[in-house]
Amino acid sequence: MSTVAIPRGTDTKERLLRAAERIFGSHGYAGTTLRAVTAEAEVNLASANYHFGSKEALVMEMLRQRVAPINEERLRLLEEAKQEAHGDSIPLEIILRALILPLGEPARGPDGPDLSFLQLVGRSFSEPAEFMRRVHETFFRKLAEAFMREIRRSCPEATEADLWWNLHFAINAMLGSLSQCRRAEAMSNGICEVADLDGMLNRLVAFLAKGFQTTTPPSP
């Protein structure tokens, strides 16, 4: 994660949020403490209690600032696709584009991938289930239901189990591809360039659109 100092002109609340992002990205929820955050932000503990009241409130607000704009763009693209479909089902690939491509902008930094954002994405694989359940309920349940309504219409032959498992696979492929994008560059000896985030996400959409339509194979 970047170790660039928080600019001195940044107000206290923003300093706390940016420090929380760094510490959470490196150490997870259990390793994030108000004392560590205030030390990183170079502010006193009372200011953290004043602005947020608790560690959970601080971390959830930090995540909200990162997640909310992405989800808003996802829903905007989904609504745009619904309007263009004029009541017909939306092609699955377009639904997946609305879900996945909005991650491209926040994942880009001025000089390549935003490592702070990628670490946050990677945290979804290592955080305790109870914490991730609260994150899902707060930020993703309504989003998942909105996308699933359109996915059902696009895949009328699939069972509910097929659809939810395939969405689970798609989300994990999306998160893993982002958080581990540098691995693809190393594995391919530079053929897959980590800077080409848009290209990676578009390839991922095409890949998932094929696999998502897979239904449960018959028992042997």
GIJO-V384988 format. One record per residue. BURIAL is 1 if it has 16 or more other C-alpha atoms within 10 Angstrom, else 0. D_FIRST is the distance of its C-alpha to the first C-alpha in Angstrom with 2 decimals. Layout:
burial = (BURIAL,BURIAL)
d_first = (D_FIRST,D_FIRST)
This chain:
burial = (0,0,0,0,0,0,0,0,0,0,0,1,1,0,1,1,1,1,1,1,1,1,1,1,1,1,0,1,1,0,0,1,1,1,0,0,1,1,0,1,1,0,1,0,0,0,0,1,0,0,0,1,0,0,1,0,0,1,1,1,0,1,1,1,0,0,0,0,0,1,1,0,1,1,1,0,1,1,0,0,1,1,0,0,0,0,0,0,1,1,1,1,1,1,1,1,1,1,1,1,1,1,1,1,0,1,1,1,0,0,0,0,1,1,1,1,1,1,1,1,1,1,1,1,0,0,0,0,0,0,0,0,0,0,1,0,0,0,1,1,0,0,1,0,0,0,1,1,0,1,1,1,0,1,1,0,0,1,0,0,0,1,1,1,0,1,1,0,0,1,0,0,0,1,1,1,1,1,1,0,1,1,0,1,0,0,0,0,0,0,0,1,1,1,1,0,1,1,0,1,1,1,0,1,1,0,0,1,1,0,0,1,1,0,1,0,0,0,0,0)
d_first = (0.00,3.78,6.41,9.18,11.82,13.23,16.47,19.52,21.49,19.38,21.61,21.14,20.58,17.85,16.15,16.36,15.00,11.90,11.40,12.29,9.72,6.84,9.18,10.51,7.54,7.17,10.95,12.82,15.84,17.80,15.26,14.85,17.73,19.15,19.51,15.88,14.99,17.87,17.04,13.54,15.39,18.29,20.86,23.45,23.60,26.58,24.69,22.37,25.58,27.30,24.85,23.88,26.14,24.00,20.58,21.33,22.39,19.24,16.95,19.46,19.61,15.87,16.24,19.50,18.14,15.77,18.45,21.71,21.61,20.82,23.67,25.97,25.60,26.23,29.36,30.49,30.41,32.16,34.82,35.32,35.89,38.37,40.27,40.53,41.77,44.72,45.00,44.47,41.61,38.40,37.62,34.93,32.79,32.76,31.74,28.79,27.84,27.83,25.59,23.01,22.97,21.71,18.22,18.18,17.86,14.89,13.02,13.72,12.00,14.29,13.64,12.97,11.06,8.69,5.57,5.18,8.80,8.90,7.24,9.85,12.38,11.96,12.68,16.14,17.09,16.53,17.50,21.14,23.75,25.11,21.92,21.38,25.08,24.70,21.83,24.08,27.11,25.51,23.72,25.02,28.57,30.45,28.36,29.08,32.74,33.04,31.74,33.81,36.96,36.63,35.65,38.83,40.92,39.43,39.97,43.28,44.19,41.15,41.37,39.12,37.66,36.98,35.28,32.99,32.08,31.41,29.23,27.29,26.96,25.95,23.19,21.74,22.05,20.32,17.29,17.18,17.68,14.71,12.18,13.72,14.69,13.66,16.14,18.93,18.48,18.70,21.54,23.49,23.18,21.81,24.36,21.82,19.55,16.01,16.61,19.59,18.08,21.42,23.37,21.45,21.94,25.57,26.20,24.81,27.21,30.12,29.38,29.15,32.21,34.26,33.03,33.07,36.83,37.38,39.52,40.18,42.16,45.62,46.08,47.49)
